[in-house]
C-alpha cells in the first residue's frame, strides 16, 4: 500500500530504530550510572514514540482498507 502518510510513519519508525541503535552503543560504552540513567530515559521515550507510531499505523491501515471496501461496493 503506497500511502504518503504511511510512508512518513514508516520513515519515522526507521529513524527511531536508528536512534535506539546509537543509544544502545552509547549505553554500553558509558560507565557512569548517571549517564546510563539518562540514556535509559531517552530509550524509554523513543520506545513510547515507536509504540504510538505503530498504533497510528494500524489505525491508518484499517481506515484505508475500509475506504477501499467502500469504494469497491459502489
C-alpha positions as CSV (number, residue, x, y, z in Angstrom):
1,X,0.0,0.0,0.0
2,X,1.6,3.2,-1.2
3,X,0.3,6.0,1.0
4,X,2.2,9.2,1.8
5,X,1.1,9.3,5.4
6,X,2.0,5.6,6.0
7,X,5.3,6.2,4.2
8,X,6.0,9.1,6.6
9,X,5.1,6.9,9.6
10,X,7.4,4.2,8.3
11,X,10.3,6.7,7.9
12,X,9.7,8.0,11.4
13,X,9.8,4.4,12.8
14,X,13.1,3.8,10.9
15,X,14.5,7.0,12.4
16,X,13.5,5.9,15.9
17,X,15.2,2.5,15.3
18,X,18.4,4.2,14.3
19,X,18.3,6.4,17.3
20,X,17.8,3.3,19.5
21,X,20.8,1.6,18.0
22,X,23.0,4.7,18.7
23,X,21.8,5.0,22.2
24,X,22.4,1.3,22.8
25,X,26.0,1.7,21.7
26,X,26.3,4.8,23.9
27,X,24.8,3.0,26.9
28,X,27.3,0.1,26.5
29,X,30.3,2.4,26.3
30,X,29.4,4.6,29.4
31,X,30.3,3.6,32.9
32,X,28.6,6.5,34.7
33,X,25.4,5.4,36.4
34,X,24.0,8.9,36.0
35,X,24.7,8.9,32.2
36,X,23.2,5.4,31.9
37,X,20.0,6.6,33.7
38,X,19.8,9.5,31.3
39,X,20.3,7.2,28.3
40,X,17.7,4.8,29.6
41,X,15.1,7.6,29.9
42,X,15.9,8.5,26.3
43,X,15.4,4.9,25.2
44,X,12.1,4.7,27.1
45,X,10.9,7.9,25.4
46,X,11.8,6.7,21.9
47,X,10.2,3.3,22.7
48,X,6.9,5.1,23.6
49,X,7.1,7.1,20.4
50,X,7.6,3.9,18.4
51,X,4.6,2.3,20.1
52,X,2.4,5.3,19.3
53,X,3.7,5.3,15.7
54,X,2.7,1.6,15.4
55,X,-0.7,2.3,16.8
56,X,-1.3,5.1,14.4
57,X,-0.1,3.0,11.5
58,X,-2.6,0.3,12.4
59,X,-5.4,2.8,12.6
60,X,-4.5,4.3,9.2
61,X,-4.2,0.9,7.6
62,X,-7.6,-0.1,8.9
63,X,-9.1,3.2,7.7
64,X,-7.6,2.8,4.2
65,X,-8.9,-0.8,4.0
66,X,-12.4,0.4,4.9
67,X,-12.2,3.2,2.3
68,X,-11.2,0.7,-0.4
69,X,-14.0,-1.7,0.6
70,X,-16.5,1.2,0.4
71,X,-15.2,2.2,-3.0
72,X,-15.4,-1.3,-4.3
73,X,-19.0,-1.7,-3.2
74,X,-20.1,1.4,-5.1
